[in-house]
Amino acid sequence: MKLLKDILYKAGLIEVVGSTNITISAISFDSRKIEKDSLFVAVRGTLSDGHKYIDETISKGAIAILCEVFPKQINENVTYIKVKDTTLSLGIIASNYFDNPSEQLKLVGVTGTNGKTTTVTLLFNLFRLLGYKVGLLSTVKNQINDEIIPSTHTTPDAIQLNALLRQMVDKGCTHCFMEVSSHAVVQNRISGIHFVGGVFTNITHDHLDYHKTFAEYIKAKKSFFDSLGSDAFALTNKDDANGEVMLQNTRASKHTYSLRSMADFKCRVVENQFSGLLLNIENQEMWSKLIGSFNAYNLLAVYATAVLLKEEKLNVLTTLSSLNSVEGRFQYVRSDNGIIGIVDYAHTPDALLNVLKTIADIRTGNEQVITVVGCGGDRDSAKRPIMAKIACDLSNRVIITSDNPRSEDPNEIIKQMQQGVDAVNHKKTISITDRSEAIKIACSYASAGDIILVAGKGHEKYQEIKGVKHAFDDMQVLQENLKLFGK
């Protein structure tokens, strides 16, 4: 319960009708979830406009309305607050309602096309081993110390986000590591949140179904760094073509990391094997159980972040070397006869390219690489033929299959992917709509020493078809079939 006048602090008020000296029991932008004595925030969404539901929310018990346009009929028992942008004000109000929890934590946001989940998860695990109580906000899960909370979005909405941060503070957390998606930035889901640091991993072709152009996608990522305060740090991947663009207008202290050029934090890959990586980070060697040069970038970003958070360098390297890979990120198994199976979340062209290049770097050249790959429905369709071409160019056999078709026809998605298969690669490519059958066929093709990559879904434990989520686990299906064919 909070006084309305207190939670409106810095919310950008234009006009108020009614009293702000009233007690608010809850905040909601969903008219279906209105409680008695609550504040309803009328948000203009992609599917509906919350302004249409103002009267309905009042009938359900809302006593205050935050909106961009006042309704024609004013209820004298209700307070109306006009602002320029309700999504922007919602974040500030939610933060105030929960007593500004982000200001009571060392909150670090990680953004980029690939590597966000791995980076925040490694940071979470690292800082727990360093003795801290820590929070995690990621695509895979949200976690407060040992308590796991299911995740539905890369970045929660402003109310959920502040509620989670409040729980973290109340449970003694000193740090939180959070994925920051481009959608969340554009939709103002991180409005009112205080970050002590921002990390940029990379940016490649993705989410153009939402952002429309690559320039808009870059702009969304960059605006996160533009919003950082002078008391924060901004850490960017210098090897990415747009890495230093992220630092151009930020007030935060600027830092870079690199595997290929001069930077504040430097790393060199000494050995890259299926058993792990030997890295030289700032003239100190460390062994990691993670695999591939893309993970060298992730590990370097984690190391740099920890150092910028004032942790002792050698202690960080020692602890980092004990960490395991993140579920569904180059997750590796081996059959009895030596067939290697890899499950990876690679669902963008760049991520798939990185995984297949990593396999190419490690393999001897005598074994087959068999790739099972699909593309999600209701997402950026331009990347579909590109991903098929990458899979074909870097694999001996390719099985194009269904991913999460969502509302689309999986066969139509597969047809779009097939447009990237040229005449040279046609003979080594087949299409099997049933994902389980596709993985089974991949295993039947494999002989001792061959490598099977199952790409696209990674950690997910479901397949979404026509709005229904069916239980499906790539790793489980792969392991079951490796037992059949890998003896």
Secondary structure, DSSP 8 states (H G I E B T S, - for coil): -EEHHHHTTTS-EEEEES-S-SEE--EES-GGG--TTEEEE--B-SS-BGGGGHHHHHHTTEEEEEESS--SS--TTSEEEEES-HHHHHHHHHHHHTT-GGGGSEEEEEESSSSHHHHHHHHHHHHHHTT--EEEE-SSEEEETTEEEE-SSSS--HHHHHHHHHHHHHTT--EEEEE--HHHHHTTTTTT---SEEEE----S--HHHHSSHHHHHHHHHHHHHT--TTSEEEEETTSTTTGGGGTT--SEEEEEESSS--SEEEEEEEEETTEEEEEETTEEEEES--SHHHHHHHHHHHHHHHHTT--HHHHHHHHTT----TTSSEEEE-TT--EEEEE---SHHHHHHHHHHHHHHS-SSS-EEEEE---TTS-TTHHHHHHHHHHHT-SEEEE--S--BTS-HHHHHHHHHTT--TTTGGGEEE-S-HHHHHHHHHHH--TT-EEEEES-TT--EEEETTEEEE--HHHHHHHHHHHH--
